[in-house]
Amino acid sequence: MPNWPTLRRRRLARELAKLRDSIAMTIEEAATRAGISPSHLSRVERALVGVRVPVVRALLATYGTSPSVTATLLEVAQTASQRGWWHRYAGSIPDEYATYIGFESDAARIWNFELISIPGLMQTEGYTRAVLQGGLARLTEDEIERRVEVRLRRQALLHREDPPALWVVLDEAAVRRQVGGRETMAEQMNHLVSIAGLPHVDVQVLPFTAGAHPGTPGAFVVLGFTDPADRDVVYIETMAGDLYPEGDVDVERAVQAFDRLRAMALGPDESVSMIQKVSREFA
């Protein structure tokens, strides 16, 4: 099973490293007392690997944490070890994609700019299948169906009791590029209008007339979380692989880019009107 990090693992890693630093203990000292190797503890603190609850308990005892802190972090460790629904698709989806789904499922806020296509959370089954069939990877029919299934399951988070606030800015090219034929596009545009009507969803279209814009280099997503201590995650999909720039400057650059994009785009009402117009053109 691939080692897929989650928000909870990142949180646990951050707290364990902070506790060790607070008592000025080296990784070597802490690892020896907890009965693990220094290299393993180093990877744990960087959220590169998971950590078993008994090891967390040993580390917390080594750091002399209070009962309340110990109880809280043991609970985090327990939930961090639980597998999300996407783990059953191991081998059917890339590890980087699974990592993204894990972060997405924990997000309280999702900001998504798309240059060419409709975001996965808003795609119809027909549109998704057409995108996968026309993609760079040569997928078998079985592989395509599995990935369609995954994408549709992802969309359930928009309809759960505590859905994330989703804000999407679409370049006009994403709305007008014909994917899967006219019928597929008409259905997709109507679905987009429906999703835009949800109270926690905002959709804007960046028209061609806006000219050059900060999203010209490509699509990106900024994921925000409930706990202020959890830093935003930036996700960029590229042909060379998925990227998660973590530097403060990189994250801030993505946030500023999204702010500028939504300021340049049509308002939500105007955007829905444009999408409805495009839908009629495809009908």
HELIX and SHEET records of a PDB file:
HELIX    1   1 LEU A    7  SER A   22  1                                  16    
HELIX    2   2 ILE A   27  ALA A   34  1                                   8    
HELIX    3   3 PRO A   38  GLU A   45  1                                   8    
HELIX    4   4 VAL A   53  TYR A   63  1                                  11    
HELIX    5   5 PRO A   67  ALA A   80  1                                  14    
HELIX    6   6 TRP A   85  TYR A   89  5                                   5    
HELIX    7   7 ASP A   95  ASP A  106  1                                  12    
HELIX    8   8 GLY A  120  MET A  122  5                                   3    
HELIX    9   9 GLU A  125  GLN A  133  1                                   9    
HELIX   10  10 GLU A  141  ARG A  154  1                                  14    
HELIX   11  11 GLN A  155  HIS A  159  5                                   5    
HELIX   12  12 GLU A  172  ARG A  176  1                                   5    
HELIX   13  13 ARG A  182  ALA A  196  1                                  15    
HELIX   14  14 PHE A  208  ALA A  210  5                                   3    
HELIX   15  15 ASP A  248  MET A  264  1                                  17    
HELIX   16  16 PRO A  268  PHE A  282  1                                  15    
SHEET    1   A 6 VAL A 201  LEU A 206  0                                        
SHEET    2   A 6 ALA A 165  ASP A 171  1                                        
SHEET    3   A 6 ARG A 109  GLU A 114  1                                        
SHEET    4   A 6 PHE A 220  GLY A 224 -1                                        
SHEET    5   A 6 VAL A 233  THR A 238 -1                                        
SHEET    6   A 6 GLY A 241  LEU A 243 -1                                        
END                                                                             
